[in-house]
Amino acid sequence: MAPLAWLLAVTFTASWHKIFDPDPRVGFLAQANSAGGGAIDRCNCPVIFNNRLDAVVTAALVVMVSLVVIESAARVDGRLDRKEGSASTGSSIRNEPPSHGEHA
């Protein structure tokens, strides 16, 4: 559990900095804003678009990782199992010894 917590902390912290850091050398939105401050004849439209797209993709990554972690935690906790006593993977394999009429 500790490696997962470390990975989540590092991923979420790095994502936050890459999106919202005010330094244009680090943050996507800061770089997009600084690229738009130039002269009108020199358009940095691809740079602005790419940095904003990178910010959206990074935010989507954080949302998806959060959903996977929440769903996994709920499955481990047993909240998402549909049948009582069913395996969380949905497998129908039982670990019971064979009955009298079956061979191993």
C-alpha positions as CSV (number, residue, x, y, z in Angstrom):
1,M,0.0,0.0,0.0
2,A,2.9,2.4,0.6
3,P,4.2,2.2,-3.0
4,L,0.7,3.0,-4.2
5,A,0.4,6.0,-1.9
6,W,3.8,7.2,-2.9
7,L,3.0,6.9,-6.6
8,L,-0.3,8.7,-6.2
9,A,1.3,11.5,-4.2
10,V,4.0,12.0,-6.8
11,T,1.6,11.8,-9.8
12,F,-0.9,14.2,-8.3
13,T,1.8,16.7,-7.2
14,A,3.5,16.7,-10.5
15,S,0.2,17.1,-12.4
16,W,-0.8,20.0,-10.2
17,H,2.6,21.7,-10.9
18,K,2.5,21.0,-14.6
19,I,-1.0,22.5,-14.9
20,F,-1.0,25.5,-12.4
21,D,2.6,26.5,-11.7
22,P,3.0,30.2,-12.5
23,D,6.5,29.7,-13.9
24,P,6.2,29.4,-17.8
25,R,9.1,27.0,-17.7
26,V,7.0,24.6,-15.6
27,G,3.3,25.2,-16.0
28,F,1.3,24.5,-19.1
29,L,-1.2,27.4,-18.6
30,A,1.6,29.9,-17.6
31,Q,3.4,29.0,-20.8
32,A,0.3,29.4,-22.9
33,N,-0.4,32.8,-21.3
34,S,3.2,34.0,-21.8
35,A,3.2,32.9,-25.4
36,G,0.0,34.9,-26.1
37,G,1.6,38.2,-24.8
38,G,3.7,38.8,-28.0
39,A,3.0,41.1,-30.9
40,I,-0.1,40.5,-33.0
41,D,1.9,39.8,-36.2
42,R,3.8,37.0,-34.5
43,C,1.1,34.4,-33.6
44,N,2.1,31.6,-31.3
45,C,-1.3,29.9,-31.8
46,P,0.1,26.3,-32.0
47,V,2.1,26.8,-28.8
48,I,-0.9,28.2,-27.0
49,F,-3.2,25.5,-28.2
50,N,-0.7,22.7,-27.4
51,N,-0.1,23.9,-23.9
52,R,-3.8,24.2,-23.2
53,L,-4.3,20.7,-24.7
54,D,-1.5,19.4,-22.5
55,A,-3.2,20.9,-19.4
56,V,-6.5,19.3,-20.3
57,V,-4.9,15.9,-21.0
58,T,-3.0,16.1,-17.7
59,A,-6.2,16.9,-15.8
60,A,-8.0,14.0,-17.5
61,L,-5.2,11.7,-16.4
62,V,-5.7,12.8,-12.8
63,V,-9.4,12.2,-13.0
64,M,-9.0,8.7,-14.5
65,V,-6.3,7.7,-12.0
66,S,-8.6,8.9,-9.2
67,L,-11.5,6.9,-10.5
68,V,-9.4,3.8,-10.8
69,V,-8.2,4.2,-7.2
70,I,-11.7,4.8,-5.9
71,E,-13.2,1.9,-7.7
72,S,-10.4,-0.4,-6.7
73,A,-10.7,0.6,-3.0
74,A,-14.5,0.0,-3.2
75,R,-14.0,-3.4,-4.7
76,V,-11.5,-4.4,-2.1
77,D,-13.9,-3.1,0.6
78,G,-16.6,-5.3,-1.0
79,R,-19.1,-2.6,-1.8
80,L,-19.3,-3.3,-5.5
81,D,-19.8,-7.0,-5.3
82,R,-23.2,-7.9,-6.6
83,K,-23.6,-11.2,-4.9
84,E,-22.7,-11.9,-1.3
85,G,-19.7,-14.1,-1.3
86,S,-18.8,-13.7,-4.9
87,A,-15.2,-13.0,-5.9
88,S,-14.4,-9.4,-6.7
89,T,-13.0,-10.4,-10.1
90,G,-16.3,-11.9,-11.1
91,S,-14.8,-15.3,-11.6
92,S,-17.0,-18.4,-11.0
93,I,-14.1,-20.6,-9.9
94,R,-14.6,-22.1,-6.5
95,N,-11.8,-23.4,-4.3
96,E,-13.8,-26.3,-2.9
97,P,-12.7,-30.0,-2.8
98,P,-14.4,-32.2,-5.4
99,S,-17.6,-34.0,-4.2
100,H,-17.9,-37.8,-4.0
101,G,-18.9,-38.3,-7.7
102,E,-16.2,-36.0,-9.2
103,H,-12.6,-36.9,-10.0
104,A,-9.8,-34.5,-9.3
